């Protein structure tokens, strides 16, 4: 490996999937201001919208996530082109 290009500040970080509240710990250099207590130990927290525990590819379940009515916005936008 080349010297001087890899970060040195790896630490355990808690990643939380906000769609199903699953938490997992892994080493990361991600900067965050929030923390989360897991098993009595406080870790920096990174919030995720989707992870391996909720992604349809990994779970085998199709799940529709409609944030802020995206489908309704699309239908309203293109309703004028309907014959």
Phi and psi in degrees as GROMACS dihedral restraints (atoms count N, CA, C in turn):
[ dihedral_restraints ]
;  ai    aj    ak    al  type     phi  dphi    fc
    3     4     5     6     1   -74.2    20    10
    4     5     6     7     1   144.3    20    10
    6     7     8     9     1   -83.6    20    10
    7     8     9    10     1   145.0    20    10
    9    10    11    12     1    85.5    20    10
   10    11    12    13     1     0.1    20    10
   12    13    14    15     1  -108.4    20    10
   13    14    15    16     1   -10.7    20    10
   15    16    17    18     1  -102.5    20    10
   16    17    18    19     1   137.9    20    10
   18    19    20    21     1   -66.7    20    10
   19    20    21    22     1   151.8    20    10
   21    22    23    24     1  -111.2    20    10
   22    23    24    25     1    -5.1    20    10
   24    25    26    27     1   -98.1    20    10
   25    26    27    28     1    44.3    20    10
   27    28    29    30     1   -69.6    20    10
   28    29    30    31     1   137.5    20    10
   30    31    32    33     1  -150.9    20    10
   31    32    33    34     1   165.1    20    10
   33    34    35    36     1   -72.0    20    10
   34    35    36    37     1   131.7    20    10
   36    37    38    39     1  -129.5    20    10
   37    38    39    40     1   140.4    20    10
   39    40    41    42     1   -91.1    20    10
   40    41    42    43     1   125.2    20    10
   42    43    44    45     1  -106.6    20    10
   43    44    45    46     1   126.2    20    10
   45    46    47    48     1  -117.1    20    10
   46    47    48    49     1   122.4    20    10
   48    49    50    51     1   -80.2    20    10
   49    50    51    52     1   113.7    20    10
   51    52    53    54     1   -74.8    20    10
   52    53    54    55     1   -16.0    20    10
   54    55    56    57     1   -80.4    20    10
   55    56    57    58     1   -24.6    20    10
   57    58    59    60     1  -137.2    20    10
   58    59    60    61     1    10.1    20    10
   60    61    62    63     1    59.3    20    10
   61    62    63    64     1    23.6    20    10
   63    64    65    66     1   -77.6    20    10
   64    65    66    67     1   136.2    20    10
   66    67    68    69     1  -121.7    20    10
   67    68    69    70     1   135.0    20    10
   69    70    71    72     1  -138.0    20    10
   70    71    72    73     1   150.8    20    10
   72    73    74    75     1  -106.6    20    10
   73    74    75    76     1   138.6    20    10
   75    76    77    78     1  -156.7    20    10
   76    77    78    79     1   164.2    20    10
   78    79    80    81     1   -79.3    20    10
   79    80    81    82     1   139.4    20    10
   81    82    83    84     1  -158.3    20    10
   82    83    84    85     1   164.0    20    10
   84    85    86    87     1  -110.8    20    10
   85    86    87    88     1     9.3    20    10
   87    88    89    90     1   -60.8    20    10
   88    89    90    91     1   134.1    20    10
   90    91    92    93     1   -86.4    20    10
   91    92    93    94     1   138.1    20    10
   93    94    95    96     1  -154.8    20    10
   94    95    96    97     1   153.8    20    10
   96    97    98    99     1  -102.7    20    10
   97    98    99   100     1   -16.4    20    10
   99   100   101   102     1   -93.2    20    10
  100   101   102   103     1   155.7    20    10
  102   103   104   105     1  -131.2    20    10
  103   104   105   106     1   161.9    20    10
  105   106   107   108     1  -142.9    20    10
  106   107   108   109     1   138.4    20    10
  108   109   110   111     1   -93.5    20    10
  109   110   111   112     1   124.2    20    10
  111   112   113   114     1  -127.4    20    10
  112   113   114   115     1   120.4    20    10
  114   115   116   117     1    53.4    20    10
  115   116   117   118     1    39.8    20    10
  117   118   119   120     1    81.5    20    10
  118   119   120   121     1     1.5    20    10
  120   121   122   123     1  -116.6    20    10
  121   122   123   124     1   136.7    20    10
  123   124   125   126     1   -92.9    20    10
  124   125   126   127     1   129.5    20    10
  126   127   128   129     1  -123.9    20    10
  127   128   129   130     1   152.6    20    10
  129   130   131   132     1   -62.0    20    10
  130   131   132   133     1   144.7    20    10
  132   133   134   135     1  -114.0    20    10
  133   134   135   136     1   131.4    20    10
  135   136   137   138     1  -119.0    20    10
  136   137   138   139     1   123.7    20    10
  138   139   140   141     1   -93.0    20    10
  139   140   141   142     1   133.9    20    10
  141   142   143   144     1  -117.1    20    10
  142   143   144   145     1   145.4    20    10
  144   145   146   147     1   -80.0    20    10
  145   146   147   148     1   -32.9    20    10
  147   148   149   150     1  -150.0    20    10
  148   149   150   151     1   143.6    20    10
  150   151   152   153     1  -141.8    20    10
  151   152   153   154     1  -170.7    20    10
  153   154   155   156     1   -64.6    20    10
  154   155   156   157     1   -21.8    20    10
  156   157   158   159     1   -83.4    20    10
  157   158   159   160     1   -12.5    20    10
  159   160   161   162     1  -127.5    20    10
  160   161   162   163     1    -7.1    20    10
  162   163   164   165     1   -73.0    20    10
  163   164   165   166     1   132.1    20    10
  165   166   167   168     1   -57.0    20    10
  166   167   168   169     1   -31.5    20    10
  168   169   170   171     1   -62.9    20    10
  169   170   171   172     1   -41.5    20    10
  171   172   173   174     1   -84.9    20    10
  172   173   174   175     1   -30.9    20    10
  174   175   176   177     1   -87.9    20    10
  175   176   177   178     1   -22.4    20    10
  177   178   179   180     1    79.2    20    10
  178   179   180   181     1     6.2    20    10
  180   181   182   183     1  -112.8    20    10
  181   182   183   184     1   135.5    20    10
  183   184   185   186     1   -85.4    20    10
  184   185   186   187     1   129.1    20    10
  186   187   188   189     1  -134.2    20    10
  187   188   189   190     1   127.0    20    10
  189   190   191   192     1   -94.5    20    10
  190   191   192   193     1   119.6    20    10
  192   193   194   195     1  -110.8    20    10
  193   194   195   196     1   107.9    20    10
  195   196   197   198     1  -103.2    20    10
  196   197   198   199     1    99.4    20    10
  198   199   200   201     1   -94.1    20    10
  199   200   201   202     1   123.6    20    10
  201   202   203   204     1    58.7    20    10
  202   203   204   205     1    33.3    20    10
  204   205   206   207     1    65.1    20    10
  205   206   207   208     1    40.8    20    10
  207   208   209   210     1   -59.2    20    10
  208   209   210   211     1   -38.9    20    10
  210   211   212   213     1   -67.3    20    10
  211   212   213   214     1   -43.2    20    10
  213   214   215   216     1   -63.3    20    10
  214   215   216   217     1   -39.9    20    10
  216   217   218   219     1   -61.2    20    10
  217   218   219   220     1   -43.3    20    10
  219   220   221   222     1   -62.8    20    10
  220   221   222   223     1   -46.8    20    10
  222   223   224   225     1   -62.6    20    10
  223   224   225   226     1   -42.3    20    10
  225   226   227   228     1   -66.3    20    10
  226   227   228   229     1   -38.0    20    10
  228   229   230   231     1   -65.3    20    10
  229   230   231   232     1   -40.3    20    10
  231   232   233   234     1  -102.1    20    10
  232   233   234   235     1     7.3    20    10
  234   235   236   237     1   -66.5    20    10
  235   236   237   238     1   -29.6    20    10
  237   238   239   240     1   -68.6    20    10
  238   239   240   241     1   -19.6    20    10
  240   241   242   243     1   -89.5    20    10
  241   242   243   244     1    -6.3    20    10
  243   244   245   246     1   -68.8    20    10
  244   245   246   247     1   141.3    20    10
